[in-house]
Amino acid sequence: MKIVVNGEIREFNEGSTLSEILNELSLNGKVMAAAVNMEIVKQDNWSTYTLNDGDKLELLDFVGGG
C-alpha cells in the first residue's frame, strides 16, 4: 500500500501498524507525535493503529531552542 509520509510517497505492507512503519523507517524512539489524515494518534495506540492505502502520515519530533 502507498502512504504519504511527511509529503513523500512510500510503500508499506498492507495492514501495517504505525509502530511497524516507524520500525521500517528506523524512527522508533525518535518520533514524539504522529498524525494520520490530520488526526493525532496517541502513542499508546501506535502498536494497534492500522494504516490504509492512501493515508497521509505526519511524523513530528520536538526540538528545543531559543
CHARMM-style PDB file with segment names, atoms N, HN, CA, C and O in Angstrom:
ATOM      1  N   MET     1       0.843  -1.179   0.000  1.00  0.00      PROA
ATOM      2  CA  MET     1       0.000   0.000   0.000  1.00  0.00      PROA
ATOM      3  C   MET     1       0.882   1.233   0.000  1.00  0.00      PROA
ATOM      4  O   MET     1       2.028   1.190   0.449  1.00  0.00      PROA
ATOM      5  N   LYS     2       0.345   2.328  -0.504  1.00  0.00      PROA
ATOM      6  HN  LYS     2      -0.585   2.363  -0.869  1.00  0.00      PROA
ATOM      7  CA  LYS     2       1.093   3.577  -0.564  1.00  0.00      PROA
ATOM      8  C   LYS     2       0.597   4.523   0.519  1.00  0.00      PROA
ATOM      9  O   LYS     2      -0.602   4.765   0.657  1.00  0.00      PROA
ATOM     10  N   ILE     3       1.551   5.053   1.288  1.00  0.00      PROA
ATOM     11  HN  ILE     3       2.525   4.856   1.176  1.00  0.00      PROA
ATOM     12  CA  ILE     3       1.283   6.013   2.354  1.00  0.00      PROA
ATOM     13  C   ILE     3       2.137   7.250   2.076  1.00  0.00      PROA
ATOM     14  O   ILE     3       3.294   7.127   1.673  1.00  0.00      PROA
ATOM     15  N   VAL     4       1.581   8.424   2.285  1.00  0.00      PROA
ATOM     16  HN  VAL     4       0.642   8.524   2.612  1.00  0.00      PROA
ATOM     17  CA  VAL     4       2.353   9.658   2.151  1.00  0.00      PROA
ATOM     18  C   VAL     4       2.921   9.974   3.537  1.00  0.00      PROA
ATOM     19  O   VAL     4       2.174  10.284   4.465  1.00  0.00      PROA
ATOM     20  N   VAL     5       4.243   9.894   3.665  1.00  0.00      PROA
ATOM     21  HN  VAL     5       4.849   9.642   2.911  1.00  0.00      PROA
ATOM     22  CA  VAL     5       4.916  10.136   4.936  1.00  0.00      PROA
ATOM     23  C   VAL     5       5.656  11.462   4.837  1.00  0.00      PROA
ATOM     24  O   VAL     5       6.615  11.592   4.076  1.00  0.00      PROA
ATOM     25  N   ASN     6       5.205  12.445   5.611  1.00  0.00      PROA
ATOM     26  HN  ASN     6       4.426  12.340   6.229  1.00  0.00      PROA
ATOM     27  CA  ASN     6       5.795  13.785   5.590  1.00  0.00      PROA
ATOM     28  C   ASN     6       5.979  14.287   4.159  1.00  0.00      PROA
ATOM     29  O   ASN     6       7.015  14.854   3.812  1.00  0.00      PROA
ATOM     30  N   GLY     7       4.953  14.066   3.337  1.00  0.00      PROA
ATOM     31  HN  GLY     7       4.111  13.605   3.619  1.00  0.00      PROA
ATOM     32  CA  GLY     7       4.949  14.580   1.976  1.00  0.00      PROA
ATOM     33  C   GLY     7       5.578  13.683   0.932  1.00  0.00      PROA
ATOM     34  O   GLY     7       5.555  14.021  -0.252  1.00  0.00      PROA
ATOM     35  N   GLU     8       6.140  12.549   1.328  1.00  0.00      PROA
ATOM     36  HN  GLU     8       6.159  12.274   2.289  1.00  0.00      PROA
ATOM     37  CA  GLU     8       6.816  11.640   0.407  1.00  0.00      PROA
ATOM     38  C   GLU     8       6.043  10.327   0.325  1.00  0.00      PROA
ATOM     39  O   GLU     8       5.716   9.739   1.356  1.00  0.00      PROA
ATOM     40  N   ILE     9       5.746   9.859  -0.891  1.00  0.00      PROA
ATOM     41  HN  ILE     9       6.012  10.336  -1.729  1.00  0.00      PROA
ATOM     42  CA  ILE     9       5.017   8.601  -1.073  1.00  0.00      PROA
ATOM     43  C   ILE     9       5.956   7.437  -0.791  1.00  0.00      PROA
ATOM     44  O   ILE     9       7.046   7.340  -1.354  1.00  0.00      PROA
ATOM     45  N   ARG    10       5.501   6.552   0.102  1.00  0.00      PROA
ATOM     46  HN  ARG    10       4.615   6.631   0.559  1.00  0.00      PROA
ATOM     47  CA  ARG    10       6.294   5.371   0.481  1.00  0.00      PROA
ATOM     48  C   ARG    10       5.415   4.127   0.371  1.00  0.00      PROA
ATOM     49  O   ARG    10       4.194   4.217   0.496  1.00  0.00      PROA
ATOM     50  N   GLU    11       6.026   2.972   0.138  1.00  0.00      PROA
ATOM     51  HN  GLU    11       7.018   2.898   0.037  1.00  0.00      PROA
ATOM     52  CA  GLU    11       5.326   1.692   0.037  1.00  0.00      PROA
ATOM     53  C   GLU    11       5.500   0.896   1.334  1.00  0.00      PROA
ATOM     54  O   GLU    11       6.605   0.788   1.866  1.00  0.00      PROA
ATOM     55  N   PHE    12       4.400   0.347   1.827  1.00  0.00      PROA
ATOM     56  HN  PHE    12       3.502   0.434   1.395  1.00  0.00      PROA
ATOM     57  CA  PHE    12       4.415  -0.490   3.033  1.00  0.00      PROA
ATOM     58  C   PHE    12       3.508  -1.694   2.806  1.00  0.00      PROA
ATOM     59  O   PHE    12       2.687  -1.702   1.888  1.00  0.00      PROA
ATOM     60  N   ASN    13       3.663  -2.708   3.649  1.00  0.00      PROA
ATOM     61  HN  ASN    13       4.329  -2.701   4.395  1.00  0.00      PROA
ATOM     62  CA  ASN    13       2.803  -3.886   3.586  1.00  0.00      PROA
ATOM     63  C   ASN    13       1.386  -3.526   3.987  1.00  0.00      PROA
ATOM     64  O   ASN    13       1.177  -2.690   4.867  1.00  0.00      PROA
ATOM     65  N   GLU    14       0.408  -4.156   3.341  1.00  0.00      PROA
ATOM     66  HN  GLU    14       0.577  -4.835   2.627  1.00  0.00      PROA
ATOM     67  CA  GLU    14      -0.994  -3.958   3.709  1.00  0.00      PROA
ATOM     68  C   GLU    14      -1.172  -4.289   5.190  1.00  0.00      PROA
ATOM     69  O   GLU    14      -0.598  -5.256   5.690  1.00  0.00      PROA
ATOM     70  N   GLY    15      -1.963  -3.487   5.879  1.00  0.00      PROA
ATOM     71  HN  GLY    15      -2.430  -2.702   5.472  1.00  0.00      PROA
ATOM     72  CA  GLY    15      -2.275  -3.742   7.282  1.00  0.00      PROA
ATOM     73  C   GLY    15      -1.177  -3.379   8.261  1.00  0.00      PROA
ATOM     74  O   GLY    15      -1.230  -3.780   9.423  1.00  0.00      PROA
ATOM     75  N   SER    16      -0.173  -2.621   7.810  1.00  0.00      PROA
ATOM     76  HN  SER    16      -0.129  -2.296   6.866  1.00  0.00      PROA
ATOM     77  CA  SER    16       0.918  -2.212   8.710  1.00  0.00      PROA
ATOM     78  C   SER    16       0.388  -1.282   9.791  1.00  0.00      PROA
ATOM     79  O   SER    16      -0.445  -0.412   9.537  1.00  0.00      PROA
ATOM     80  N   THR    17       0.895  -1.490  11.008  1.00  0.00      PROA
ATOM     81  HN  THR    17       1.572  -2.196  11.214  1.00  0.00      PROA
ATOM     82  CA  THR    17       0.548  -0.581  12.102  1.00  0.00      PROA
ATOM     83  C   THR    17       1.515   0.599  12.091  1.00  0.00      PROA
ATOM     84  O   THR    17       2.558   0.566  11.438  1.00  0.00      PROA
ATOM     85  N   LEU    18       1.146   1.625  12.817  1.00  0.00      PROA
ATOM     86  HN  LEU    18       0.299   1.652  13.347  1.00  0.00      PROA
ATOM     87  CA  LEU    18       2.004   2.795  12.922  1.00  0.00      PROA
ATOM     88  C   LEU    18       3.368   2.411  13.501  1.00  0.00      PROA
ATOM     89  O   LEU    18       4.393   2.901  13.029  1.00  0.00      PROA
ATOM     90  N   SER    19       3.395   1.555  14.499  1.00  0.00      PROA
ATOM     91  HN  SER    19       2.562   1.156  14.883  1.00  0.00      PROA
ATOM     92  CA  SER    19       4.676   1.101  15.082  1.00  0.00      PROA
ATOM     93  C   SER    19       5.527   0.363  14.060  1.00  0.00      PROA
ATOM     94  O   SER    19       6.741   0.558  14.011  1.00  0.00      PROA
ATOM     95  N   GLU    20       4.903  -0.485  13.243  1.00  0.00      PROA
ATOM     96  HN  GLU    20       3.917  -0.644  13.283  1.00  0.00      PROA
ATOM     97  CA  GLU    20       5.648  -1.225  12.219  1.00  0.00      PROA
ATOM     98  C   GLU    20       6.247  -0.275  11.192  1.00  0.00      PROA
ATOM     99  O   GLU    20       7.376  -0.469  10.740  1.00  0.00      PROA
ATOM    100  N   ILE    21       5.494   0.746  10.829  1.00  0.00      PROA
ATOM    101  HN  ILE    21       4.578   0.903  11.196  1.00  0.00      PROA
ATOM    102  CA  ILE    21       6.007   1.730   9.869  1.00  0.00      PROA
ATOM    103  C   ILE    21       7.184   2.490  10.466  1.00  0.00      PROA
ATOM    104  O   ILE    21       8.183   2.716   9.783  1.00  0.00      PROA
ATOM    105  N   LEU    22       7.078   2.887  11.728  1.00  0.00      PROA
ATOM    106  HN  LEU    22       6.266   2.703  12.282  1.00  0.00      PROA
ATOM    107  CA  LEU    22       8.194   3.575  12.388  1.00  0.00      PROA
ATOM    108  C   LEU    22       9.428   2.681  12.437  1.00  0.00      PROA
ATOM    109  O   LEU    22      10.543   3.155  12.217  1.00  0.00      PROA
ATOM    110  N   ASN    23       9.242   1.395  12.723  1.00  0.00      PROA
ATOM    111  HN  ASN    23       8.336   1.010  12.901  1.00  0.00      PROA
ATOM    112  CA  ASN    23      10.364   0.452  12.721  1.00  0.00      PROA
ATOM    113  C   ASN    23      11.005   0.369  11.350  1.00  0.00      PROA
ATOM    114  O   ASN    23      12.229   0.401  11.221  1.00  0.00      PROA
ATOM    115  N   GLU    24      10.164   0.262  10.318  1.00  0.00      PROA
ATOM    116  HN  GLU    24       9.170   0.236  10.422  1.00  0.00      PROA
ATOM    117  CA  GLU    24      10.683   0.152   8.954  1.00  0.00      PROA
ATOM    118  C   GLU    24      11.456   1.396   8.532  1.00  0.00      PROA
ATOM    119  O   GLU    24      12.416   1.308   7.767  1.00  0.00      PROA
ATOM    120  N   LEU    25      11.035   2.548   9.032  1.00  0.00      PROA
ATOM    121  HN  LEU    25      10.255   2.619   9.654  1.00  0.00      PROA
ATOM    122  CA  LEU    25      11.712   3.809   8.721  1.00  0.00      PROA
ATOM    123  C   LEU    25      12.864   4.107   9.684  1.00  0.00      PROA
ATOM    124  O   LEU    25      13.497   5.157   9.580  1.00  0.00      PROA
ATOM    125  N   SER    26      13.141   3.195  10.617  1.00  0.00      PROA
ATOM    126  HN  SER    26      12.626   2.341  10.702  1.00  0.00      PROA
ATOM    127  CA  SER    26      14.184   3.365  11.641  1.00  0.00      PROA
ATOM    128  C   SER    26      13.956   4.626  12.465  1.00  0.00      PROA
ATOM    129  O   SER    26      14.903   5.348  12.778  1.00  0.00      PROA
ATOM    130  N   LEU    27      12.698   4.891  12.816  1.00  0.00      PROA
ATOM    131  HN  LEU    27      11.929   4.304  12.562  1.00  0.00      PROA
ATOM    132  CA  LEU    27      12.359   6.094  13.574  1.00  0.00      PROA
ATOM    133  C   LEU    27      11.800   5.786  14.964  1.00  0.00      PROA
ATOM    134  O   LEU    27      11.365   6.699  15.665  1.00  0.00      PROA
ATOM    135  N   ASN    28      11.806   4.525  15.368  1.00  0.00      PROA
ATOM    136  HN  ASN    28      12.160   3.783  14.798  1.00  0.00      PROA
ATOM    137  CA  ASN    28      11.310   4.196  16.705  1.00  0.00      PROA
ATOM    138  C   ASN    28      12.122   4.927  17.761  1.00  0.00      PROA
ATOM    139  O   ASN    28      13.353   4.899  17.737  1.00  0.00      PROA
ATOM    140  N   GLY    29      11.439   5.574  18.675  1.00  0.00      PROA
ATOM    141  HN  GLY    29      10.440   5.597  18.694  1.00  0.00      PROA
ATOM    142  CA  GLY    29      12.102   6.328  19.731  1.00  0.00      PROA
ATOM    143  C   GLY    29      12.489   7.743  19.328  1.00  0.00      PROA
ATOM    144  O   GLY    29      12.902   8.532  20.178  1.00  0.00      PROA
ATOM    145  N   LYS    30      12.365   8.077  18.057  1.00  0.00      PROA
ATOM    146  HN  LYS    30      12.030   7.436  17.367  1.00  0.00      PROA
ATOM    147  CA  LYS    30      12.740   9.406  17.580  1.00  0.00      PROA
ATOM    148  C   LYS    30      11.531  10.294  17.320  1.00  0.00      PROA
ATOM    149  O   LYS    30      11.652  11.518  17.289  1.00  0.00      PROA
ATOM    150  N   VAL    31      10.371   9.683  17.133  1.00  0.00      PROA
ATOM    151  HN  VAL    31      10.273   8.689  17.158  1.00  0.00      PROA
ATOM    152  CA  VAL    31       9.154  10.428  16.819  1.00  0.00      PROA
ATOM    153  C   VAL    31       8.388  10.698  18.110  1.00  0.00      PROA
ATOM    154  O   VAL    31       8.168   9.793  18.915  1.00  0.00      PROA
ATOM    155  N   MET    32       7.987  11.943  18.296  1.00  0.00      PROA
ATOM    156  HN  MET    32       8.165  12.679  17.643  1.00  0.00      PROA
ATOM    157  CA  MET    32       7.263  12.333  19.503  1.00  0.00      PROA
ATOM    158  C   MET    32       5.751  12.386  19.279  1.00  0.00      PROA
ATOM    159  O   MET    32       4.977  12.199  20.217  1.00  0.00      PROA
ATOM    160  N   ALA    33       5.330  12.642  18.034  1.00  0.00      PROA
ATOM    161  HN  ALA    33       5.959  12.794  17.272  1.00  0.00      PROA
ATOM    162  CA  ALA    33       3.910  12.752  17.732  1.00  0.00      PROA
ATOM    163  C   ALA    33       3.669  12.269  16.314  1.00  0.00      PROA
ATOM    164  O   ALA    33       4.526  12.394  15.440  1.00  0.00      PROA
ATOM    165  N   ALA    34       2.471  11.708  16.105  1.00  0.00      PROA
ATOM    166  HN  ALA    34       1.775  11.606  16.816  1.00  0.00      PROA
ATOM    167  CA  ALA    34       2.098  11.231  14.773  1.00  0.00      PROA
ATOM    168  C   ALA    34       0.656  11.622  14.501  1.00  0.00      PROA
ATOM    169  O   ALA    34      -0.207  11.551  15.377  1.00  0.00      PROA
ATOM    170  N   ALA    35       0.420  12.033  13.272  1.00  0.00      PROA
ATOM    171  HN  ALA    35       1.121  12.090  12.561  1.00  0.00      PROA
ATOM    172  CA  ALA    35      -0.944  12.360  12.841  1.00  0.00      PROA
ATOM    173  C   ALA    35      -1.217  11.613  11.536  1.00  0.00      PROA
ATOM    174  O   ALA    35      -0.390  11.594  10.625  1.00  0.00      PROA
ATOM    175  N   VAL    36      -2.388  11.004  11.473  1.00  0.00      PROA
ATOM    176  HN  VAL    36      -3.060  11.019  12.214  1.00  0.00      PROA
ATOM    177  CA  VAL    36      -2.825  10.323  10.261  1.00  0.00      PROA
ATOM    178  C   VAL    36      -4.040  11.080   9.742  1.00  0.00      PROA
ATOM    179  O   VAL    36      -5.049  11.216  10.434  1.00  0.00      PROA
ATOM    180  N   ASN    37      -3.926  11.565   8.517  1.00  0.00      PROA
ATOM    181  HN  ASN    37      -3.106  11.455   7.955  1.00  0.00      PROA
ATOM    182  CA  ASN    37      -5.015  12.345   7.910  1.00  0.00      PROA
ATOM    183  C   ASN    37      -5.449  13.487   8.819  1.00  0.00      PROA
ATOM    184  O   ASN    37      -6.639  13.744   9.003  1.00  0.00      PROA
ATOM    185  N   MET    38      -4.449  14.168   9.385  1.00  0.00      PROA
ATOM    186  HN  MET    38      -3.483  13.959   9.235  1.00  0.00      PROA
ATOM    187  CA  MET    38      -4.643  15.362  10.223  1.00  0.00      PROA
ATOM    188  C   MET    38      -5.249  15.059  11.599  1.00  0.00      PROA
ATOM    189  O   MET    38      -5.671  15.982  12.297  1.00  0.00      PROA
ATOM    190  N   GLU    39      -5.298  13.790  11.999  1.00  0.00      PROA
ATOM    191  HN  GLU    39      -4.955  13.041  11.433  1.00  0.00      PROA
ATOM    192  CA  GLU    39      -5.800  13.400  13.320  1.00  0.00      PROA
ATOM    193  C   GLU    39      -4.647  12.824  14.127  1.00  0.00      PROA
ATOM    194  O   GLU    39      -3.988  11.878  13.695  1.00  0.00      PROA
ATOM    195  N   ILE    40      -4.403  13.402  15.311  1.00  0.00      PROA
ATOM    196  HN  ILE    40      -4.937  14.170  15.662  1.00  0.00      PROA
ATOM    197  CA  ILE    40      -3.325  12.907  16.177  1.00  0.00      PROA
ATOM    198  C   ILE    40      -3.650  11.490  16.643  1.00  0.00      PROA
ATOM    199  O   ILE    40      -4.782  11.190  17.025  1.00  0.00      PROA
ATOM    200  N   VAL    41      -2.638  10.626  16.606  1.00  0.00      PROA
ATOM    201  HN  VAL    41      -1.719  10.869  16.296  1.00  0.00      PROA
ATOM    202  CA  VAL    41      -2.763   9.261  17.121  1.00  0.00      PROA
ATOM    203  C   VAL    41      -1.910   9.186  18.383  1.00  0.00      PROA
ATOM    204  O   VAL    41      -0.702   9.418  18.336  1.00  0.00      PROA
ATOM    205  N   LYS    42      -2.541   8.860  19.509  1.00  0.00      PROA
ATOM    206  HN  LYS    42      -3.522   8.672  19.547  1.00  0.00      PROA
ATOM    207  CA  LYS    42      -1.807   8.771  20.779  1.00  0.00      PROA
ATOM    208  C   LYS    42      -0.787   7.643  20.728  1.00  0.00      PROA
ATOM    209  O   LYS    42      -1.029   6.596  20.128  1.00  0.00      PROA
ATOM    210  N   GLN    43       0.359   7.872  21.368  1.00  0.00      PROA
ATOM    211  HN  GLN    43       0.555   8.723  21.856  1.00  0.00      PROA
ATOM    212  CA  GLN    43       1.434   6.872  21.372  1.00  0.00      PROA
ATOM    213  C   GLN    43       0.962   5.522  21.903  1.00  0.00      PROA
ATOM    214  O   GLN    43       1.440   4.482  21.449  1.00  0.00      PROA
ATOM    215  N   ASP    44       0.042   5.521  22.846  1.00  0.00      PROA
ATOM    216  HN  ASP    44      -0.347   6.366  23.214  1.00  0.00      PROA
ATOM    217  CA  ASP    44      -0.471   4.263  23.392  1.00  0.00      PROA
ATOM    218  C   ASP    44      -1.139   3.405  22.326  1.00  0.00      PROA
ATOM    219  O   ASP    44      -1.260   2.192  22.495  1.00  0.00      PROA
ATOM    220  N   ASN    45      -1.570   4.016  21.237  1.00  0.00      PROA
ATOM    221  HN  ASN    45      -1.472   5.001  21.099  1.00  0.00      PROA
ATOM    222  CA  ASN    45      -2.303   3.296  20.191  1.00  0.00      PROA
ATOM    223  C   ASN    45      -1.449   2.954  18.971  1.00  0.00      PROA
ATOM    224  O   ASN    45      -1.944   2.313  18.044  1.00  0.00      PROA
ATOM    225  N   TRP    46      -0.188   3.363  18.949  1.00  0.00      PROA
ATOM    226  HN  TRP    46       0.214   3.884  19.703  1.00  0.00      PROA
ATOM    227  CA  TRP    46       0.649   3.163  17.770  1.00  0.00      PROA
ATOM    228  C   TRP    46       0.799   1.693  17.402  1.00  0.00      PROA
ATOM    229  O   TRP    46       0.867   1.368  16.216  1.00  0.00      PROA
ATOM    230  N   SER    47       0.853   0.798  18.379  1.00  0.00      PROA
ATOM    231  HN  SER    47       0.798   1.062  19.342  1.00  0.00      PROA
ATOM    232  CA  SER    47       1.070  -0.620  18.086  1.00  0.00      PROA
ATOM    233  C   SER    47      -0.174  -1.290  17.513  1.00  0.00      PROA
ATOM    234  O   SER    47      -0.075  -2.372  16.934  1.00  0.00      PROA
ATOM    235  N   THR    48      -1.341  -0.670  17.662  1.00  0.00      PROA
ATOM    236  HN  THR    48      -1.421   0.209  18.132  1.00  0.00      PROA
ATOM    237  CA  THR    48      -2.576  -1.264  17.157  1.00  0.00      PROA
ATOM    238  C   THR    48      -3.228  -0.444  16.047  1.00  0.00      PROA
ATOM    239  O   THR    48      -4.170  -0.914  15.409  1.00  0.00      PROA
ATOM    240  N   TYR    49      -2.744   0.771  15.809  1.00  0.00      PROA
ATOM    241  HN  TYR    49      -1.979   1.153  16.327  1.00  0.00      PROA
ATOM    242  CA  TYR    49      -3.341   1.644  14.796  1.00  0.00      PROA
ATOM    243  C   TYR    49      -2.878   1.200  13.414  1.00  0.00      PROA
ATOM    244  O   TYR    49      -1.693   1.286  13.091  1.00  0.00      PROA
ATOM    245  N   THR    50      -3.817   0.728  12.604  1.00  0.00      PROA
ATOM    246  HN  THR    50      -4.779   0.659  12.866  1.00  0.00      PROA
ATOM    247  CA  THR    50      -3.521   0.231  11.267  1.00  0.00      PROA
ATOM    248  C   THR    50      -3.770   1.320  10.235  1.00  0.00      PROA
ATOM    249  O   THR    50      -4.812   1.976  10.246  1.00  0.00      PROA
ATOM    250  N   LEU    51      -2.804   1.507   9.347  1.00  0.00      PROA
ATOM    251  HN  LEU    51      -1.958   0.975   9.338  1.00  0.00      PROA
ATOM    252  CA  LEU    51      -2.951   2.498   8.289  1.00  0.00      PROA
ATOM    253  C   LEU    51      -3.547   1.853   7.045  1.00  0.00      PROA
ATOM    254  O   LEU    51      -3.479   0.638   6.858  1.00  0.00      PROA
ATOM    255  N   ASN    52      -4.131   2.697   6.202  1.00  0.00      PROA
ATOM    256  HN  ASN    52      -4.186   3.684   6.355  1.00  0.00      PROA
ATOM    257  CA  ASN    52      -4.768   2.246   4.973  1.00  0.00      PROA
ATOM    258  C   ASN    52      -4.101   2.891   3.763  1.00  0.00      PROA
ATOM    259  O   ASN    52      -3.463   3.938   3.872  1.00  0.00      PROA
ATOM    260  N   ASP    53      -4.257   2.255   2.620  1.00  0.00      PROA
ATOM    261  HN  ASP    53      -4.776   1.404   2.531  1.00  0.00      PROA
ATOM    262  CA  ASP    53      -3.704   2.776   1.383  1.00  0.00      PROA
ATOM    263  C   ASP    53      -4.184   4.210   1.171  1.00  0.00      PROA
ATOM    264  O   ASP    53      -5.377   4.495   1.270  1.00  0.00      PROA
ATOM    265  N   GLY    54      -3.247   5.106   0.879  1.00  0.00      PROA
ATOM    266  HN  GLY    54      -2.277   4.875   0.798  1.00  0.00      PROA
ATOM    267  CA  GLY    54      -3.578   6.500   0.610  1.00  0.00      PROA
ATOM    268  C   GLY    54      -3.581   7.406   1.825  1.00  0.00      PROA
ATOM    269  O   GLY    54      -3.767   8.614   1.687  1.00  0.00      PROA
ATOM    270  N   ASP    55      -3.376   6.846   3.028  1.00  0.00      PROA
ATOM    271  HN  ASP    55      -3.225   5.864   3.140  1.00  0.00      PROA
ATOM    272  CA  ASP    55      -3.323   7.685   4.230  1.00  0.00      PROA
ATOM    273  C   ASP    55      -2.157   8.663   4.139  1.00  0.00      PROA
ATOM    274  O   ASP    55      -1.155   8.407   3.471  1.00  0.00      PROA
ATOM    275  N   LYS    56      -2.316   9.794   4.830  1.00  0.00      PROA
ATOM    276  HN  LYS    56      -3.130  10.002   5.373  1.00  0.00      PROA
ATOM    277  CA  LYS    56      -1.253  10.788   4.928  1.00  0.00      PROA
ATOM    278  C   LYS    56      -0.757  10.796   6.366  1.00  0.00      PROA
ATOM    279  O   LYS    56      -1.504  11.112   7.291  1.00  0.00      PROA
ATOM    280  N   LEU    57       0.507  10.446   6.540  1.00  0.00      PROA
ATOM    281  HN  LEU    57       1.114  10.190   5.788  1.00  0.00      PROA
ATOM    282  CA  LEU    57       1.123  10.319   7.859  1.00  0.00      PROA
ATOM    283  C   LEU    57       2.130  11.446   8.055  1.00  0.00      PROA
ATOM    284  O   LEU    57       3.042  11.629   7.250  1.00  0.00      PROA
ATOM    285  N   GLU    58       1.951  12.191   9.129  1.00  0.00      PROA
ATOM    286  HN  GLU    58       1.209  12.042   9.783  1.00  0.00      PROA
ATOM    287  CA  GLU    58       2.895  13.235   9.502  1.00  0.00      PROA
ATOM    288  C   GLU    58       3.574  12.809  10.797  1.00  0.00      PROA
ATOM    289  O   GLU    58       2.908  12.521  11.791  1.00  0.00      PROA
ATOM    290  N   LEU    59       4.896  12.771  10.779  1.00  0.00      PROA
ATOM    291  HN  LEU    59       5.437  13.005   9.971  1.00  0.00      PROA
ATOM    292  CA  LEU    59       5.677  12.384  11.953  1.00  0.00      PROA
ATOM    293  C   LEU    59       6.442  13.606  12.444  1.00  0.00      PROA
ATOM    294  O   LEU    59       7.122  14.282  11.673  1.00  0.00      PROA
ATOM    295  N   LEU    60       6.319  13.874  13.736  1.00  0.00      PROA
ATOM    296  HN  LEU    60       5.766  13.324  14.363  1.00  0.00      PROA
ATOM    297  CA  LEU    60       6.906  15.087  14.304  1.00  0.00      PROA
ATOM    298  C   LEU    60       7.870  14.756  15.428  1.00  0.00      PROA
ATOM    299  O   LEU    60       7.650  13.815  16.191  1.00  0.00      PROA
ATOM    300  N   ASP    61       8.930  15.528  15.525  1.00  0.00      PROA
ATOM    301  HN  ASP    61       9.108  16.292  14.906  1.00  0.00      PROA
ATOM    302  CA  ASP    61       9.885  15.454  16.615  1.00  0.00      PROA
ATOM    303  C   ASP    61      10.030  16.864  17.149  1.00  0.00      PROA
ATOM    304  O   ASP    61      10.197  17.807  16.376  1.00  0.00      PROA
ATOM    305  N   PHE    62       9.969  17.015  18.454  1.00  0.00      PROA
ATOM    306  HN  PHE    62       9.833  16.249  19.081  1.00  0.00      PROA
ATOM    307  CA  PHE    62      10.063  18.341  19.042  1.00  0.00      PROA
ATOM    308  C   PHE    62      11.527  18.695  19.293  1.00  0.00      PROA
ATOM    309  O   PHE    62      12.295  17.891  19.821  1.00  0.00      PROA
ATOM    310  N   VAL    63      11.895  19.907  18.906  1.00  0.00      PROA
ATOM    311  HN  VAL    63      11.272  20.561  18.477  1.00  0.00      PROA
ATOM    312  CA  VAL    63      13.258  20.379  19.053  1.00  0.00      PROA
ATOM    313  C   VAL    63      13.245  21.623  19.941  1.00  0.00      PROA
ATOM    314  O   VAL    63      12.484  22.562  19.707  1.00  0.00      PROA
ATOM    315  N   GLY    64      14.086  21.610  20.946  1.00  0.00      PROA
ATOM    316  HN  GLY    64      14.704  20.847  21.137  1.00  0.00      PROA
ATOM    317  CA  GLY    64      14.187  22.775  21.828  1.00  0.00      PROA
ATOM    318  C   GLY    64      15.137  23.810  21.245  1.00  0.00      PROA
ATOM    319  O   GLY    64      15.951  23.508  20.372  1.00  0.00      PROA
ATOM    320  N   GLY    65      15.023  24.999  21.730  1.00  0.00      PROA
ATOM    321  HN  GLY    65      14.362  25.245  22.439  1.00  0.00      PROA
ATOM    322  CA  GLY    65      15.911  26.044  21.256  1.00  0.00      PROA
ATOM    323  C   GLY    65      15.375  27.396  21.678  1.00  0.00      PROA
ATOM    324  O   GLY    65      14.370  27.498  22.381  1.00  0.00      PROA
ATOM    325  N   GLY    66      16.052  28.406  21.245  1.00  0.00      PROA
ATOM    326  HN  GLY    66      16.868  28.323  20.674  1.00  0.00      PROA
ATOM    327  CA  GLY    66      15.543  29.702  21.630  1.00  0.00      PROA
ATOM    328  C   GLY    66      16.326  30.840  21.093  1.00  0.00      PROA
ATOM    329  OT1 GLY    66      15.992  31.996  21.352  1.00  0.00      PROA
TER     330      GLY     66
END
